[in-house]
Amino acid sequence: MSTYRGEPVAEIVHLREVDDAGAKHFEGIFTGDWFDEAERTGLLQLKGNIRPDWQTGRMGAKTKRKVERWTEELLANNAVMGNLSVRLDPSSAVYEVERDEDGDYTIKIYEGALDTGVDSQSRITSILMARRNELGTFRGSTTFATRIWIAGEELAARVGSDYNTRGDKVNDTAAKFAYQDNAEKRIARTLLQDSVHLGIDNVEVLKNTVSASSSKLVAFNTLTQAMESYWQGDPVNPAEEAMQAAFLVKFWDGLVGFRREFGRLGKAERQALRGASMAGTALSVHGVIAVANAIYTQGLDPQQVLAPLAEPVYHGGKGLDYFSYENPVWTKIGALVPATDKGGQDRLTLRMSFQTRKAVADELMRRVGLMPEA
């Protein structure tokens, strides 16, 4: 830090000093209007971030979705943004720090600028997009807790790396079970809670997958993905959500009446099904939600539609359970593919992809007579 004679190009006021990463830094409260003006005037530059998307100047699909989601929430003035970070590089900036009698600090910048070399470029980009959106609903007076890191390249890289790599991200199942941000997820949670065949003791709510040794049917993340992909009820208020959830509870009663694999089973029975039956797999859950949607849309009675799922199929003169791995339809549509296990034995294994989820959904729709004509 050095002192420069002349007028500062910017003064950042009402800051507090904090200790972090073995050095002194500053924190303050900044508004959306402040970020907008700072970026327009060059006081804040969106550069130096360690994420590859920002280094190349092109947002990948994942980053784009994240930024757009934050922007939409900011326009609705209900975004969760957390603490933001900007960086002042002491090796290139000319600035001085003053402390007043109340203990507040002011940073006077004579040369140089703040940047996003530590963190927060995605969130700051969202703030700028919301502030400049022609809809005009974002309140520019919205305040954001922000840290100014006094950090050269080495420290900025260290902090940025720790921010982005330390600690495990909460998995999708745990996050979605804790909070549902759309109607399909909320309906899925109500179905889980209200169905006697499901519940948290039969649906995994802490991990994205079900352990091979577990008796549980499926992970909550699978159920929400199936709902988001195939449920088209499009409820517009809580009453409609409740009505649709009640239908799904009734549907699940009918489903388990014909195929008990979609309900509660003991550990030994569930384990015996894995690797032998499609019933109760994640792929089949996507399929039954597609069937449920068609039944709901057409105003049908599940009891009058689902019976074919319990009827046998015949192949080579042999009667087979419809969901059995031996039913050649599953390999024909690509849901099962040949593989070799560790012992060198050939076996069939599930192929999880968007294409196979749709293929299984279409097949179950065909089986119960609900597949629309081409």
Disulfide bonds with the S-S distance in Angstrom:
none
